[in-house]
Amino acid sequence: MEMAFIAFVIAFCVVVFFTPSLIKVSILKHLMDKPDGERKFHERDIPTIGGIMIFAGTLFAYSICFPSPYIEKFNYVLAAVFITFFVGIKDDIIGTAPLKKLGANLLVAFIMVFVGGIKIKGLHGIFGMNESFGGFSEAFSVFTIIVVMNAFNLVDGVDGLAAGLGFISSMVFGCWFLFAGNSVESSLCFSLAGALLGFLGYNYSPARIFMGDSGSLTIGIVMAFLSIQLVEYEKSYYLTTPLNTISKPALAVASLFYPLTDTLRVFILRVARGKSPLSADRSHIHHRLLDLGFTHRGTVNIIYLLTFCSVFTCFITRSLTPELSLFCTIAVPYLLLQIPALLKSKQCIW
């Protein structure tokens, strides 16, 4: 617990103290995001390379607390994070073709799965299946990594949304690993959480800096790794009975509730309309909430609460079957989401 707390504080301080300097450099070098009047809501040019501080704060804090020679598989995760970060920073500064970004995502996923052996091996009780995926394990793991990475990238559309969701998810994962007695993964979680909390001070509405793809993709790759580690973590005698009975796949999905469900919803809507699932539009739930008249702060606060609700639902439904618990962690907060929409417009958000 002590090392996790130190990692959190170090990452938080690095981001808080050095982000103002990054903002000044961004302004001087004209590394700004310009409003376009369509999908972008800011009214002035805003620095867009804040992901540098998330990347630096997280790795600096984690490296100090746990030097890499003592961390299993850390070299593969580090390689994946570096590739992801540099692809993101290139996209933030000069742009990157979608196919090249997808190619980089596949490369990162292949490094983690086929070289690092970081993969989901089975369903862990979902639909009563506990056996291994077998040869399908690698393909499913690559798919999972790419989905989680891009889910955070796609929801980074409102001030403080991706950073806040990443903070909540990393705190949930961090507490679980801490109670499981795993100081290695918990310290990584709290390093990311500290960096994101520090960044939120500059990114919460009205934002002074955006994280850009370098930030959202970095969050995504780390959360993908932590999700797989959580799902595949063996039951620990450190965990109390209530925590040992929680469905780990359900908890992973609950922690990533909004990025996963909103991405799935948007892809389905776009395909149904005959559009590419990767095309940009205003069909995200946060766009709908803004269109209903909610402020940036009101929108992100609603989504934060829904994430907490999903995690709480996962906890209170732990005595149910894993698939039913998983269903509840998605359905309950999604139904609750309709309440603010009905109060504003008498229409549901689907």
C-alpha positions, 0 to 999 in steps of 0.5 A: 500500500505504501508503494502504491501511495508513493507512486500516486503522489509522484505521478500527481506532482509531476503532472501538476508541476510540469503541465503549465510549462508544456502549455507554454511550449504548445502555445509558442510552437503553435501545437494547438487544436483549433475549433471547427464549429462542428464536433469541437466545442471549444471557442479558442485554440487549445494545446493538444499534446497533454498526453505527454504529461500522462505518459511521462508522469505514469512511467516516471512514478512507476519506474521509481517505485518498481525498477523494470528488472523486477517486473515480469512482462514489464518490458513488453508492456513498456514497448507497447506503451512507447509505440502507442504514445509515439503514434499518438503524438505524431497524430496530434502534431501532424496527423496519421492516416487511420490505416496506419494507426490501425496497423500500429494498434495491431503491432502493439497487440501482437507484441503483448499477446504473442511475444509477452504472452499477455492474453485472456485464456477463457471465459471464467464462468461466463455462460458456464464456460471455464475451459480455455479458449485454446487457439482462439485465445490469441485472436480474442486477446488482440481484439480486446486490446484494440477495442479498449485502446480505441474506446478511450480514444473515441470517448475523448470528446468532452473536457475531462471525460477520458481523463476522469473515466481513466482515473476511475477505472485505474482506481478500481483496478488499483484497489482490487490488485491492492487487496489481492496483494499484488503491489506490482499491478496496483502501483501501475494503476495508482501511477496512472491514477495520480497522473490523470488526477493531476491532468484533470486539474487542467483538462476539466471544463473549461480545459486549458489543455487536451490530452490528444491521441497520445494521451487517450491511446496511452490510457487505453493500452495501459487499461487493456493490459490491466483488464487482461491481468485482472481477468486472468488473475488467480484467486488470492487468499489476500482477498476477502470472500466478497471480493473473491466471489466477484466475476472478474470479467464483469468487474473489468467491463464495469470499470470500463463501462462507458468507453465500451458500451458507447463505442459498441453503440456508436459502431452499431448505429453507424453500420445501421446507417450505412456508414463506416464504423470509424467515421466521425460524427456526433452520435456518442452519448456525450454528444447527445447529452450536450445537445440536450442542454447539459454543460460539459461539467454536467455531462461528464459528471453524469457519465462518472456517476454511471461508471460508479453505478456499474461498479457498484452493481457488479459488487452487489450482484456478485452472488448471481451467475457471472453472465447475469452479473455482467448483464446487470453491470451494463443494463442498470447504468444504461437504463439509469442514463435515460433519466436525465434524458427524459427529464430534459427532452422526454426522449430516451438515449439509445 
